[in-house]
Amino acid sequence: MASHKKSSLAKRLKALLPIALAILLSFLLIPGLNTTSKPTKLTVHRGTGFTAIVDEMVRNGTIRSSWPALLTGRVIPRIHNIKPGRYTIAGGMSNLQLLLFLHFHPQDEVRVTLPEGLDLQKVARILSRKLDIDSTAFMAAAQDSLMLRKYHIKARNAEGYLFPGTYDFAWASTPSEAASFLVGRFRRFYSDSLKTVAARRGLNEIQLLTLASIVEAETPVDAEKPVVASVYLNRLTKNMRLQADPTVQYALGGTARHLYYNDLGVDSPYNTYRHNGLPPGPICNPGAASILAVLKPATTGFIYFVATGTGGHNFAESLAAHGENIKKYRQARRQAAQ
């Protein structure tokens, strides 16, 4: 009697199996059965698990219920792997189509412009705004010892090596990927021929980037950079202090502002009013024009320069001529204030 009941139950289950499979396949394959008919947007942050992604799709209205999507993912485990990114999802897909779309969709890219002359903190802030990156994590990545060794950087961080430019980043790039990419761009630019020129000038890599960063901070005018570079190279040759205001600003930190006489006494190895030679490292990330200006400076006898007050600088070979240029600068400021 018992065996007859078991046999009967087995027959019923066997009869229900095609129905169950049909229901399962319908949830996998029939468009619109669990998904909305309207396009939706989904943001997947790095480290978000499959269940959390499905829950977010319920919250944003992409799907009506989580269990069909979770079941689809259980039947085909490979599609659990969904890359971080920002997705625009067409309406009316099946659960299988939806998960395949998310799995195979290419990484979302964002165009980011990093102007010349930004320091490490400013680069971190821009990447934080544009990409799914924490600025503190990027700062940490830029001083990671493994990354520095990989790119042969003999400094405490990658300041000076984050090559400016306009780049397409994957929106969910990791801090390490972003830092490595920017350093890699510098390595591509800094060719063997440029290394040879630097060696002839007696400049190692850090010295080159440090001086180029000062030139970058002093003038945005590319045509003027070789002349500015010549001033600092001349001062180094004469064993004169560089007395570069941007190095004081870097030592002070914070937002750039007008410097006062008392600021020039700040106790820092970066203060070139107090210390001879170059500071310990770059004060910003110079672009190609500033690096080339140091490698191929103008031939001048200039050892002083001051802003014109109307853009650019006036240069001088003597302290007396420099004094006259300062008078011109002050006069231009007075006229601009009237």
PEKAKA-V596481 format. One record per residue. N is the residue number from 0. RES is the residue in one letter. PSI is psi in whole degrees, 0 to 359 (NA if undefined). OMEGA is omega in whole degrees, -180 to 180 (* if undefined). Layout:
n	res	psi	omega
N	RES	PSI	OMEGA
N	RES	PSI	OMEGA
//
This chain:
n	res	psi	omega
0	M	315	-180
1	A	318	-179
2	S	326	178
3	H	320	180
4	K	318	179
5	K	318	179
6	S	319	179
7	S	318	179
8	L	319	180
9	A	321	179
10	K	319	180
11	R	316	179
12	L	320	179
13	K	324	179
14	A	327	-179
15	L	341	-175
16	L	314	178
17	P	325	179
18	I	316	180
19	A	318	179
20	L	323	179
21	A	318	178
22	I	315	179
23	L	313	-179
24	L	326	179
25	S	319	179
26	F	330	178
27	L	318	-163
28	L	336	-175
29	I	119	179
30	P	141	173
31	G	358	-177
32	L	326	179
33	N	357	-176
34	T	155	179
35	T	159	179
36	S	352	-177
37	K	150	176
38	P	145	177
39	T	166	179
40	K	141	-179
41	L	132	175
42	T	125	178
43	V	112	179
44	H	155	180
45	R	135	177
46	G	359	180
47	T	128	-179
48	G	167	-176
49	F	315	-179
50	T	319	179
51	A	324	178
52	I	316	178
53	V	317	179
54	D	321	179
55	E	324	178
56	M	331	173
57	V	316	-177
58	R	321	-176
59	N	2	174
60	G	8	178
61	T	317	178
62	I	156	-177
63	R	325	-176
64	S	146	-176
65	S	328	-169
66	W	325	178
67	P	322	179
68	A	318	178
69	L	320	179
70	L	318	178
71	T	317	178
72	G	329	178
73	R	323	179
74	V	323	-180
75	I	82	-173
76	P	331	-176
77	R	327	-176
78	I	6	170
79	H	332	-174
80	N	100	180
81	I	123	-175
82	K	147	173
83	P	144	179
84	G	182	177
85	R	123	-171
86	Y	138	168
87	T	116	-171
88	I	123	177
89	A	150	179
90	G	162	171
91	G	17	178
92	M	161	170
93	S	167	177
94	N	319	179
95	L	315	179
96	Q	319	-179
97	L	310	-177
98	L	326	175
99	L	321	177
100	F	313	-179
101	L	323	-178
102	H	318	-173
103	F	352	-177
104	H	134	180
105	P	159	-180
106	Q	137	176
107	D	130	-179
108	E	148	179
109	V	132	177
110	R	125	-176
111	V	130	176
112	T	124	176
113	L	102	-178
114	P	159	176
115	E	146	172
116	G	4	177
117	L	142	173
118	D	178	-174
119	L	318	-179
120	Q	319	-180
121	K	322	175
122	V	316	180
123	A	320	-179
124	R	319	180
125	I	314	180
126	L	326	178
127	S	321	180
128	R	322	-172
129	K	328	-175
130	L	173	179
131	D	60	-174
132	I	136	173
133	D	130	-175
134	S	323	178
135	T	321	178
136	A	324	177
137	F	319	178
138	M	319	179
139	A	319	180
140	A	326	-178
141	A	349	176
142	Q	15	178
143	D	128	-174
144	S	325	180
145	L	318	179
146	M	318	180
147	L	318	179
148	R	320	-179
149	K	320	-177
150	Y	14	174
151	H	44	178
152	I	116	-178
153	K	63	-179
154	A	170	-176
155	R	342	176
156	N	182	-175
157	A	16	175
158	E	130	-178
159	G	338	-176
160	Y	354	-177
161	L	90	-166
162	F	123	-178
163	P	157	178
164	G	183	176
165	T	122	-172
166	Y	155	172
167	D	113	178
168	F	146	166
169	A	132	-174
170	W	324	-178
171	A	32	175
172	S	145	174
173	T	159	176
174	P	320	-180
175	S	320	179
176	E	318	-179
177	A	314	180
178	A	315	-180
179	S	321	180
180	F	313	-177
181	L	319	176
182	V	321	178
183	G	325	177
184	R	322	176
185	F	316	-179
186	R	324	178
187	R	324	-180
188	F	318	-172
189	Y	83	-173
190	S	170	178
191	D	324	180
192	S	322	177
193	L	323	177
194	K	323	180
195	T	317	178
196	V	316	179
197	A	318	-180
198	A	321	178
199	R	329	179
200	R	0	178
201	G	25	-178
202	L	125	170
203	N	179	-173
204	E	314	-179
205	I	319	179
206	Q	317	178
207	L	309	-178
208	L	326	179
209	T	311	179
210	L	320	178
211	A	325	180
212	S	325	177
213	I	317	177
214	V	316	180
215	E	317	-178
216	A	337	-177
217	E	324	-175
218	T	136	174
219	P	357	-176
220	V	109	-175
221	D	321	-177
222	A	338	-177
223	E	343	-173
224	K	319	178
225	P	330	179
226	V	317	176
227	V	318	178
228	A	321	-180
229	S	324	179
230	V	311	-177
231	Y	323	177
232	L	321	177
233	N	319	-180
234	R	320	177
235	L	318	179
236	T	323	-179
237	K	4	-178
238	N	35	175
239	M	147	175
240	R	144	-178
241	L	324	-180
242	Q	52	-179
243	A	118	-178
244	D	321	-179
245	P	332	179
246	T	328	176
247	V	318	178
248	Q	319	179
249	Y	319	179
250	A	323	-179
251	L	327	-178
252	G	182	179
253	G	195	-178
254	T	139	179
255	A	138	-179
256	R	173	175
257	H	133	-179
258	L	145	176
259	Y	165	-176
260	Y	319	-179
261	N	332	179
262	D	332	-175
263	L	349	179
264	G	7	-177
265	V	135	-176
266	D	96	-179
267	S	142	175
268	P	345	177
269	Y	350	-178
270	N	102	-177
271	T	3	168
272	Y	337	-178
273	R	340	-174
274	H	142	177
275	N	160	174
276	G	195	-179
277	L	152	172
278	P	173	-174
279	P	336	-178
280	G	180	-179
281	P	150	178
282	I	355	176
283	C	185	-180
284	N	103	-175
285	P	154	176
286	G	182	-176
287	A	318	-176
288	A	320	-179
289	S	322	178
290	I	316	180
291	L	329	178
292	A	323	178
293	V	322	-180
294	L	328	-178
295	K	67	-176
296	P	164	172
297	A	154	176
298	T	106	-177
299	T	170	172
300	G	12	-176
301	F	138	173
302	I	2	178
303	Y	152	167
304	F	155	179
305	V	151	-180
306	A	147	178
307	T	338	-175
308	G	348	180
309	T	15	-177
310	G	134	-179
311	G	191	-176
312	H	157	169
313	N	138	-175
314	F	155	-178
315	A	152	177
316	E	342	-177
317	S	160	179
318	L	325	179
319	A	314	179
320	A	325	177
321	H	321	178
322	G	322	178
323	E	321	178
324	N	325	177
325	I	319	178
326	K	318	179
327	K	320	180
328	Y	314	-180
329	R	322	178
330	Q	319	179
331	A	322	178
332	R	319	179
333	R	318	180
334	Q	323	-180
335	A	331	-179
336	A	342	-177
337	Q	NA	*
//
